[in-house]
Amino acid sequence: MVRLTANEIVWTGAVINDSGEILTTSAALGSAPVADFMLSSGNQGQAWVTGRDDDLGLALLTPVNPTPPYDTISLSATPPTIGDQLGLLQYSSFSPALDQRITRVNGYNSSPIGYSYIKIQATDSTADGAMLINALGKIQGIRMPTLWLLQQQVCNPGEVCAVDAAQVGTAAIPALRTGRIVIRDITTSTDGPGDSPPALPIIFKGHFTIDGVDAPSGTQLYARLKKAGQPDYWESAPTNELGFFLIEVSAPNNNYAGAIVEFWTNGKLAGETGSYDRPAGSVVELNIAFN
């Protein structure tokens, strides 16, 4: 099991193979393409989002600096039976220790997005990404965020649901491995890093190359605002023209004035940076290269 942190939110993931791939829910990522992780061994690192689909509510991450050996856990190929007793393993912001509880399968819900969701007995926990573990030590399901379930019309208010791991293994994970990125405005229950209203965006645009070649249309570009005393804040946008980018960067509050703007793609950091120090609505011409 893996303790994940991004945007000052803690949630749960699992290492599913020896290469270190981490399966988790996607809502807590916000617009961030990376998350900090801590293994049960205490080893820590950063993981880059290989693929993400907010319509499914899932993400697949790959460690940037591998820290093997990994304590892996595989996905069950068969769904549980109603009445089965399962372990519920999760991390939360309240304790660095892995929280372990017992729950029971109450039923199933089908969904408009084609996946089956396991209804489980309610617990006091609200941790997203908690893993349902069967008697064979395999992942039986991944607990989904309550708000996401309601927005996707997957579960009724008051129900606790997990996506069936068997379907995740056969359909979702292969799609995420292709680099699929779908980011939606899925609000989490955690407040943002400031109380002041969001600032209007500054627009950065210019020539965009990767290893000396024009970046393909559709390449996902990320901008990170960095300022001492403030948590990192990310924006993202796919490019819509070969070799050029345009990304609107809007801080979550007015505390980011003067922040450095970094640009990232595919786990790489551009050598060029911008500054969040212009009037709202300004257009900044900047060429960026990833080597």
C-alpha positions as CSV (number, residue, x, y, z in Angstrom):
1,M,0.0,0.0,0.0
2,V,1.1,3.6,-0.7
3,R,0.5,6.8,1.1
4,L,0.0,9.6,-1.5
5,T,0.1,13.3,-1.0
6,A,-0.7,16.2,-3.4
7,N,-2.3,19.6,-2.9
8,E,-2.0,19.0,0.9
9,I,-4.4,16.1,0.5
10,V,-3.5,12.6,1.7
11,W,-5.1,9.5,0.1
12,T,-4.3,5.9,-0.8
13,G,-2.9,3.9,-3.7
14,A,-1.4,0.5,-4.3
15,V,1.8,-0.7,-6.1
16,I,0.4,-3.3,-8.6
17,N,3.6,-4.6,-10.2
18,D,7.4,-4.9,-9.8
19,S,8.0,-1.8,-12.0
20,G,6.4,0.3,-9.3
21,E,3.2,1.4,-11.1
22,I,0.7,2.9,-8.6
23,L,-3.0,2.6,-9.0
24,T,-5.2,5.2,-7.3
25,T,-8.2,7.5,-7.6
26,S,-7.6,10.7,-9.5
27,A,-9.7,13.5,-7.8
28,A,-7.2,14.4,-5.1
29,L,-4.6,15.2,-7.8
30,G,-6.4,18.4,-8.9
31,S,-4.4,19.5,-11.9
32,A,-1.1,18.1,-10.6
33,P,0.8,15.6,-12.7
34,V,2.9,14.3,-9.8
35,A,2.3,13.1,-6.2
36,D,4.6,12.4,-3.3
37,F,4.5,8.8,-2.1
38,M,5.6,6.8,0.9
39,L,5.8,3.0,0.8
40,S,5.1,0.8,3.8
41,S,8.8,0.3,4.1
42,G,9.2,4.1,4.7
43,N,10.9,4.7,1.4
44,Q,9.7,7.9,-0.2
45,G,9.7,9.5,-3.7
46,Q,7.7,11.2,-6.4
47,A,5.5,9.6,-9.0
48,W,4.4,11.0,-12.3
49,V,0.9,10.5,-13.7
50,T,1.3,8.0,-16.6
51,G,-2.4,8.1,-17.3
52,R,-5.5,9.6,-15.8
53,D,-9.2,9.5,-16.5
54,D,-11.5,11.6,-14.3
55,D,-14.5,10.1,-16.0
56,L,-13.5,6.8,-14.5
57,G,-12.0,8.5,-11.4
58,L,-8.7,6.6,-11.7
59,A,-5.1,7.3,-12.3
60,L,-1.9,5.3,-12.9
61,L,1.4,6.8,-11.6
62,T,5.0,5.8,-12.2
63,P,7.8,6.6,-9.7
64,V,10.2,9.3,-11.1
65,N,13.1,8.0,-9.0
66,P,12.5,4.3,-8.4
67,T,12.9,3.1,-4.9
68,P,12.6,-0.7,-5.1
69,P,11.9,-3.2,-3.8
70,Y,8.2,-2.6,-3.9
71,D,5.6,-4.4,-1.8
72,T,3.3,-5.2,-4.7
73,I,-0.3,-6.4,-4.5
74,S,-2.2,-7.8,-7.5
75,L,-5.8,-7.2,-8.6
76,S,-8.3,-10.0,-8.3
77,A,-9.6,-11.3,-11.6
78,T,-13.0,-12.2,-10.2
79,P,-15.6,-10.0,-8.4
80,P,-16.6,-10.7,-4.8
81,T,-19.8,-12.3,-3.7
82,I,-22.5,-10.5,-1.8
83,G,-21.9,-11.1,1.9
84,D,-18.1,-11.6,1.5
85,Q,-16.0,-10.0,4.3
86,L,-13.1,-7.9,3.0
87,G,-10.3,-5.8,4.5
88,L,-10.4,-2.1,3.9
89,L,-6.8,-0.6,3.9
90,Q,-6.2,3.1,3.7
91,Y,-4.1,6.1,4.7
92,S,-5.5,9.3,6.0
93,S,-4.2,12.7,7.0
94,F,-4.8,11.9,10.7
95,S,-2.0,9.3,11.0
96,P,1.0,8.1,9.0
97,A,0.1,4.5,9.8
98,L,-1.9,2.3,7.6
99,D,-5.5,2.1,8.8
100,Q,-7.1,-1.4,8.5
101,R,-10.8,-2.2,8.9
102,I,-13.2,-4.9,8.1
103,T,-16.2,-4.4,5.8
104,R,-18.7,-6.5,4.0
105,V,-20.1,-6.6,0.5
106,N,-23.7,-5.4,0.5
107,G,-24.5,-5.5,-3.2
108,Y,-23.6,-4.0,-6.7
109,N,-24.5,-1.0,-8.7
110,S,-24.1,-0.8,-12.5
111,S,-23.2,2.6,-13.9
112,P,-23.7,4.7,-17.1
113,I,-19.9,4.5,-17.7
114,G,-20.0,0.7,-18.0
115,Y,-18.3,-0.4,-14.8
116,S,-19.6,-2.3,-11.8
117,Y,-19.4,-0.8,-8.3
118,I,-19.3,-2.8,-5.1
119,K,-21.5,-1.5,-2.4
120,I,-19.8,-2.0,1.0
121,Q,-20.8,-1.7,4.6
122,A,-20.3,1.9,5.8
123,T,-17.3,2.6,8.0
124,D,-16.2,5.7,9.8
125,S,-13.6,6.2,7.2
126,T,-13.8,8.8,4.4
127,A,-10.4,8.1,2.9
128,D,-10.3,8.1,-1.0
129,G,-8.5,5.3,-2.8
130,A,-8.9,2.8,0.0
131,M,-8.3,-0.8,-1.2
132,L,-10.6,-3.6,-0.6
133,I,-8.5,-6.8,0.0
134,N,-9.9,-10.3,-0.1
135,A,-8.8,-13.4,1.8
136,L,-6.2,-14.2,-0.9
137,G,-4.5,-10.8,-0.4
138,K,-5.6,-9.4,-3.7
139,I,-7.3,-6.1,-4.5
140,Q,-11.0,-6.6,-4.8
141,G,-12.0,-3.0,-5.3
142,I,-10.9,0.6,-5.1
143,R,-13.0,2.9,-2.9
144,M,-14.2,6.0,-4.9
145,P,-14.6,9.5,-3.6
146,T,-18.2,10.2,-2.3
147,L,-18.6,13.4,-4.4
148,W,-17.4,11.7,-7.5
149,L,-19.8,8.8,-7.1
150,L,-22.7,11.3,-6.8
151,Q,-21.6,13.4,-9.8
152,Q,-21.3,10.3,-11.9
153,Q,-24.6,8.9,-10.7
154,V,-22.9,5.7,-9.6
155,C,-24.2,5.4,-6.0
156,N,-27.0,6.9,-4.0
157,P,-26.4,9.3,-1.1
158,G,-25.2,7.4,1.9
159,E,-23.8,4.5,0.0
160,V,-20.1,3.6,0.1
161,C,-18.9,2.1,-3.2
162,A,-15.7,0.7,-4.7
163,V,-15.0,0.1,-8.4
164,D,-14.6,-3.6,-9.2
165,A,-10.9,-4.4,-9.5
166,A,-11.5,-7.2,-12.1
167,Q,-12.9,-4.6,-14.6
168,V,-10.1,-2.1,-13.7
169,G,-7.5,-4.7,-14.5
170,T,-8.9,-5.7,-17.9
171,A,-10.2,-2.3,-19.2
172,A,-9.0,0.8,-17.2
173,I,-5.3,0.0,-16.6
174,P,-4.5,-0.8,-20.3
175,A,-6.2,2.5,-21.3
176,L,-4.3,4.5,-18.7
177,R,-1.0,2.9,-19.8
178,T,-1.4,4.5,-23.3
179,G,-1.0,7.9,-21.7
180,R,-4.7,8.8,-21.7
181,I,-5.3,12.1,-19.8
182,V,-8.8,13.3,-19.1
183,I,-8.9,16.0,-16.4
184,R,-12.3,17.3,-15.2
185,D,-13.3,19.9,-12.6
186,I,-14.1,17.3,-9.9
187,T,-14.4,19.3,-6.7
188,T,-13.1,17.5,-3.6
189,S,-14.3,17.9,0.0
190,T,-11.0,19.5,1.0
191,D,-10.8,23.3,1.0
192,G,-8.2,24.9,-1.2
193,P,-4.9,26.5,0.0
194,G,-6.4,30.0,0.4
195,D,-9.6,31.9,1.2
196,S,-9.2,34.9,-1.2
197,P,-11.0,34.7,-4.6
198,P,-9.1,33.2,-7.6
199,A,-7.0,35.6,-9.6
200,L,-7.7,36.1,-13.4
201,P,-5.3,34.1,-15.6
202,I,-2.0,35.2,-17.2
203,I,-1.6,33.6,-20.6
204,F,1.7,32.0,-21.6
205,K,2.2,30.9,-25.2
206,G,5.0,30.2,-27.6
207,H,7.1,27.6,-29.4
208,F,7.3,24.1,-27.7
209,T,9.9,21.4,-28.5
210,I,10.7,18.1,-26.9
211,D,14.3,16.7,-27.6
212,G,14.7,19.3,-30.4
213,V,11.5,18.3,-32.2
214,D,8.2,20.2,-32.3
215,A,5.8,18.9,-29.7
216,P,2.9,16.9,-31.2
217,S,-0.6,18.3,-31.1
218,G,-2.4,17.0,-28.0
219,T,0.7,16.9,-25.8
220,Q,-0.3,17.6,-22.2
221,L,1.5,20.6,-20.8
222,Y,1.6,21.5,-17.1
223,A,2.5,24.8,-15.4
224,R,3.5,24.8,-11.7
225,L,3.4,27.9,-9.6
226,K,6.1,27.9,-6.9
227,K,6.3,30.4,-4.1
228,A,7.9,30.2,-0.6
229,G,5.2,29.7,2.0
230,Q,2.6,28.5,-0.4
231,P,1.8,25.0,-1.6
232,D,2.6,24.3,-5.2
233,Y,-0.3,24.9,-7.6
234,W,-0.7,23.3,-11.0
235,E,-2.6,24.1,-14.2
236,S,-2.7,22.0,-17.3
237,A,-3.8,22.1,-20.9
238,P,-3.3,20.0,-24.0
239,T,-1.6,21.6,-27.0
240,N,-3.8,22.1,-30.0
241,E,-1.1,23.0,-32.6
242,L,2.1,21.2,-33.6
243,G,5.1,22.9,-31.9
244,F,3.1,25.6,-30.1
245,F,1.5,25.9,-26.7
246,L,-1.0,28.2,-25.0
247,I,-1.8,27.8,-21.3
248,E,-3.8,30.0,-19.0
249,V,-2.3,30.1,-15.5
250,S,-4.6,31.3,-12.7
251,A,-3.6,31.1,-9.1
252,P,-6.1,29.8,-6.5
253,N,-5.8,33.0,-4.5
254,N,-3.9,36.3,-4.5
255,N,-1.0,35.0,-2.4
256,Y,0.9,33.7,-5.5
257,A,1.9,37.1,-6.9
258,G,5.5,36.9,-8.1
259,A,5.5,33.1,-8.1
260,I,7.9,31.2,-10.4
261,V,6.1,29.4,-13.2
262,E,7.7,26.1,-14.2
263,F,6.6,24.0,-17.3
264,W,6.5,20.2,-17.3
265,T,5.5,17.4,-19.7
266,N,6.0,13.7,-19.5
267,G,8.0,13.9,-16.3
268,K,10.4,16.5,-17.8
269,L,11.1,20.0,-16.6
270,A,11.7,22.8,-19.2
271,G,14.8,24.9,-18.8
272,E,12.8,28.1,-19.2
273,T,10.5,29.5,-16.5
274,G,8.0,32.4,-16.3
275,S,6.9,34.7,-13.5
276,Y,3.4,35.2,-12.2
277,D,4.0,39.0,-11.9
278,R,1.9,40.5,-14.7
279,P,-1.5,42.1,-14.7
280,A,-4.5,39.7,-15.1
281,G,-5.2,39.0,-18.7
282,S,-1.6,39.6,-19.8
283,V,-0.1,37.5,-22.7
284,V,3.5,36.4,-22.2
285,E,5.5,35.1,-25.2
286,L,7.8,32.3,-24.1
287,N,9.5,29.5,-26.0
288,I,10.1,26.3,-24.0
289,A,12.2,23.3,-24.6
290,F,12.3,19.9,-23.0
291,N,15.6,18.0,-23.4
